[in-house]
Amino acid sequence: MQEPRTISLIILSDMMCPWCYIGQQELKRAIEAVADLPVSIQVEYRPYCLQPTLPVDGGLDKRQWLTAKFGGKMPEVESRVTTRAKELGIEINFDGIISHTLRAHRLCLKAWKLGGQTLQQNFLDALFVAYFTNGKNIGDPEVLGDLAEASGVMSKAETIDFLKTNECTEEVEHMMADARRKGVTGVPYTVIQNKYAAGGGLTSEVYIQIFKKLAQTEHTPSTPLSTPMTSLAVGPTCQS
């Protein structure tokens, strides 16, 4: 029996970006579609901050903020996003509260440390649904506490205590700064096998093609995110 080849994906993402949510769903579909391939797909989400000037405490009306950002293009932006979301069976709406995502990123990194890919993915799923479907403020410690507890990261009380500390803050900020130094200006941004880069959300079909090709090539162990890399594709992004 052929030994499964590991395919490593590092995805720079911000929870406030609808194309990151859509891209995550596309990737899930692709992974399910290649379940019979002799590959093991490892996915790690890393932080990126699209809007560093947003308030950490409190929040702003999401629709008002987005309308001010996009102006007359807002109806087109909303239609494009919601149409694709419906095709994937997810709900994205532009109502609710928008705030800084630092706390959510800290917890996402903590989930990775505690339970790797599975726990991080569970927490990210909960974040996306809370923010895009339910309009929750994912910068609110109370909201994050509920999400962390429901997804198995830690209890609500432990989450609130964690957020009162600086744990994971320096690491998250370093990762964000490192991405900008490397020229990343929008997300999602996907690095595959530390050799290939894709700016923007990829469709499940593109992911499947990539996985099939890599399954037939010599395995290369993953290494830390670095440059230069070969550009694979460009898809829709959220820009800083």
C-alpha positions as CSV (number, residue, x, y, z in Angstrom):
1,M,0.0,0.0,0.0
2,Q,1.4,3.4,-1.0
3,E,2.5,5.6,1.9
4,P,0.3,8.7,2.0
5,R,2.1,11.9,1.0
6,T,1.7,14.9,3.2
7,I,0.4,18.0,1.5
8,S,0.9,21.1,3.7
9,L,-1.2,24.2,3.4
10,I,-0.7,27.4,5.3
11,I,-3.6,29.8,4.8
12,L,-3.3,33.4,5.9
13,S,-6.8,34.5,6.8
14,D,-8.9,37.0,8.6
15,M,-12.3,36.1,10.0
16,M,-13.9,39.3,8.8
17,C,-13.2,38.4,5.2
18,P,-16.1,36.6,3.4
19,W,-13.8,35.2,0.8
20,C,-11.8,33.5,3.6
21,Y,-15.1,31.8,4.7
22,I,-16.0,30.9,1.1
23,G,-12.4,29.7,0.5
24,Q,-12.5,27.5,3.6
25,Q,-15.7,25.9,2.4
26,E,-14.2,25.3,-1.1
27,L,-11.2,23.6,0.6
28,K,-13.4,21.4,2.7
29,R,-15.2,20.2,-0.5
30,A,-11.9,19.5,-2.2
31,I,-10.5,17.5,0.7
32,E,-13.6,15.4,0.8
33,A,-13.4,14.9,-3.0
34,V,-9.8,13.5,-2.9
35,A,-10.4,11.2,0.1
36,D,-9.3,8.3,-2.0
37,L,-6.0,9.8,-3.0
38,P,-2.8,8.6,-1.2
39,V,-2.4,12.0,0.5
40,S,-2.6,13.5,3.9
41,I,-3.7,17.1,3.8
42,Q,-2.5,19.3,6.7
43,V,-4.1,22.7,7.0
44,E,-2.9,25.5,9.3
45,Y,-4.6,28.9,9.4
46,R,-2.4,31.8,10.3
47,P,-3.5,35.3,11.3
48,Y,-3.8,38.4,9.0
49,C,-5.3,41.7,10.1
50,L,-7.2,43.5,7.3
51,Q,-8.4,46.5,9.4
52,P,-6.0,47.3,12.2
53,T,-7.7,50.6,13.0
54,L,-11.0,48.9,14.1
55,P,-11.8,49.1,17.8
56,V,-10.7,46.1,19.9
57,D,-13.4,46.9,22.5
58,G,-16.9,47.5,21.4
59,G,-17.6,47.5,17.7
60,L,-19.2,49.3,14.8
61,D,-22.2,48.7,12.6
62,K,-21.0,46.3,10.0
63,R,-23.2,47.4,7.1
64,Q,-22.6,51.1,7.7
65,W,-18.8,50.5,7.9
66,L,-18.8,48.4,4.7
67,T,-21.0,50.9,2.9
68,A,-18.6,53.7,3.8
69,K,-15.7,51.5,2.6
70,F,-17.2,50.4,-0.7
71,G,-19.5,53.3,-1.5
72,G,-21.5,52.8,-4.7
73,K,-19.9,49.3,-5.2
74,M,-21.5,47.9,-2.1
75,P,-24.5,46.3,-3.8
76,E,-22.2,44.6,-6.4
77,V,-19.9,43.4,-3.6
78,E,-22.7,42.0,-1.5
79,S,-24.4,40.3,-4.4
80,R,-21.2,38.6,-5.6
81,V,-20.4,37.3,-2.1
82,T,-23.9,36.2,-1.1
83,T,-24.5,34.5,-4.5
84,R,-21.4,32.4,-4.2
85,A,-22.1,31.6,-0.5
86,K,-25.6,30.3,-1.4
87,E,-24.0,28.0,-4.1
88,L,-21.9,26.5,-1.3
89,G,-24.8,26.2,1.1
90,I,-23.6,28.8,3.6
91,E,-25.2,32.1,4.7
92,I,-23.3,35.3,4.6
93,N,-25.0,38.6,5.5
94,F,-23.6,42.0,5.9
95,D,-25.5,43.0,9.1
96,G,-24.2,42.8,12.6
97,I,-21.1,44.1,14.4
98,I,-17.6,44.6,13.0
99,S,-14.5,44.9,15.3
100,H,-10.8,44.2,15.5
101,T,-10.1,40.4,15.1
102,L,-7.0,40.2,17.3
103,R,-8.7,38.3,20.1
104,A,-10.3,35.9,17.7
105,H,-6.9,35.3,16.1
106,R,-5.3,34.7,19.5
107,L,-7.9,32.0,20.2
108,C,-7.5,30.5,16.8
109,L,-3.7,30.1,17.4
110,K,-4.4,28.7,20.9
111,A,-6.8,26.2,19.4
112,W,-4.0,25.1,17.0
113,K,-1.6,24.7,19.9
114,L,-4.1,22.7,21.9
115,G,-5.5,20.4,19.3
116,G,-3.9,21.0,15.9
117,Q,-5.8,21.1,12.7
118,T,-9.0,19.6,13.9
119,L,-9.6,21.9,16.9
120,Q,-8.5,25.0,15.0
121,Q,-10.9,24.1,12.2
122,N,-13.8,23.5,14.6
123,F,-13.2,26.9,16.2
124,L,-12.9,28.7,12.9
125,D,-16.1,27.1,11.8
126,A,-17.8,28.5,14.8
127,L,-16.3,32.0,14.3
128,F,-17.4,32.2,10.7
129,V,-21.0,31.2,11.5
130,A,-21.2,33.5,14.4
131,Y,-19.9,36.5,12.4
132,F,-21.4,36.0,9.0
133,T,-24.6,34.1,9.7
134,N,-25.6,35.4,13.1
135,G,-24.0,38.9,13.1
136,K,-22.1,38.4,16.3
137,N,-19.3,40.6,17.5
138,I,-16.3,38.2,17.4
139,G,-14.2,40.7,19.3
140,D,-16.4,40.4,22.4
141,P,-14.9,38.1,25.1
142,E,-18.3,36.9,26.1
143,V,-19.1,35.8,22.5
144,L,-15.7,34.3,22.0
145,G,-16.1,32.4,25.3
146,D,-19.3,30.8,24.1
147,L,-17.7,29.9,20.8
148,A,-14.5,28.4,22.4
149,E,-16.6,26.4,24.8
150,A,-18.9,25.1,22.1
151,S,-16.1,24.1,19.8
152,G,-14.1,22.4,22.6
153,V,-11.2,24.8,22.8
154,M,-11.7,25.6,26.5
155,S,-14.5,26.6,28.8
156,K,-16.0,30.0,28.7
157,A,-14.5,31.0,32.0
158,E,-11.0,29.8,30.8
159,T,-11.4,31.7,27.6
160,I,-12.3,35.0,29.3
161,D,-9.3,34.5,31.6
162,F,-7.1,33.7,28.6
163,L,-8.1,36.9,26.9
164,K,-7.2,39.0,29.9
165,T,-3.6,37.9,29.5
166,N,-1.2,38.6,26.7
167,E,-0.8,34.9,25.8
168,C,-0.4,34.4,22.0
169,T,-0.6,38.2,21.4
170,E,3.0,38.6,20.5
171,E,3.0,35.5,18.2
172,V,-0.1,36.7,16.4
173,E,1.2,40.2,15.9
174,H,4.6,38.8,14.6
175,M,2.8,36.5,12.1
176,M,0.7,39.4,10.9
177,A,3.8,41.7,10.5
178,D,5.8,38.9,8.8
179,A,3.0,38.4,6.2
180,R,3.1,42.1,5.4
181,R,6.9,42.2,5.1
182,K,6.6,39.4,2.6
183,G,4.2,41.5,0.5
184,V,0.9,40.0,1.4
185,T,-1.8,42.7,1.0
186,G,-5.0,40.6,1.0
187,V,-6.5,37.3,2.1
188,P,-7.1,34.4,1.7
189,Y,-3.5,33.7,0.8
190,T,-2.5,30.1,0.5
191,V,0.9,28.6,0.6
192,I,1.2,24.9,-0.5
193,Q,4.2,22.8,0.3
194,N,6.0,26.1,1.0
195,K,6.7,26.2,-2.8
196,Y,3.4,27.5,-4.4
197,A,1.4,30.5,-3.5
198,A,-2.2,31.4,-4.4
199,G,-3.5,34.9,-3.7
200,G,-7.3,34.8,-3.2
201,G,-9.9,32.2,-2.7
202,L,-9.5,29.1,-4.8
203,T,-12.4,27.0,-6.0
204,S,-12.7,23.4,-5.0
205,E,-12.0,22.3,-8.6
206,V,-8.6,24.2,-8.5
207,Y,-7.7,22.6,-5.2
208,I,-8.6,19.2,-6.5
209,Q,-6.3,19.6,-9.5
210,I,-3.5,20.8,-7.3
211,F,-3.9,17.8,-4.9
212,K,-4.0,15.3,-7.7
213,K,-0.9,16.7,-9.2
214,L,1.0,16.8,-5.9
215,A,-0.1,13.2,-5.2
216,Q,1.8,12.1,-8.3
217,T,5.0,14.1,-7.6
218,E,7.9,13.5,-5.2
219,H,7.1,14.4,-1.6
220,T,8.8,17.5,-0.3
221,P,8.7,18.1,3.5
222,S,7.1,21.3,4.5
223,T,9.2,24.1,5.9
224,P,8.5,27.5,7.5
225,L,6.7,30.1,5.3
226,S,9.3,31.8,3.1
227,T,9.8,33.3,-0.3
228,P,10.2,33.2,-3.2
229,M,7.3,30.9,-4.3
230,T,5.6,30.0,-7.6
231,S,2.3,31.7,-8.1
232,L,-0.5,29.2,-8.8
233,A,-3.6,31.3,-9.2
234,V,-5.4,34.5,-8.2
235,G,-8.9,34.5,-6.8
236,P,-11.2,36.9,-5.1
237,T,-9.7,38.6,-2.0
238,C,-10.3,41.0,0.8
239,Q,-7.7,43.8,0.6
240,S,-6.2,45.7,3.5
